[in-house]
């Protein structure tokens, strides 16, 4: 679970012809800081820590072909 999230993204589409288009996009999801304290028993163990400036990056590329 995370608290507040900030997402920033942009994208572009290029129409190569009437039947073919290329799409490219990027998104940055920043979730801030997180504390972890999980105990899953003898076999899985215990995980504890503080993590700062957590983020995920997403890249997308697609081709649209109309036929």
Secondary structure, DSSP 8 states (H G I E B T S, - for coil): -----EEEEEEEEEE-SSSEEEEEEEEEEEEEEEEEEEE-HHHH-EEEEEEEEEEEEEEEEEEEE--
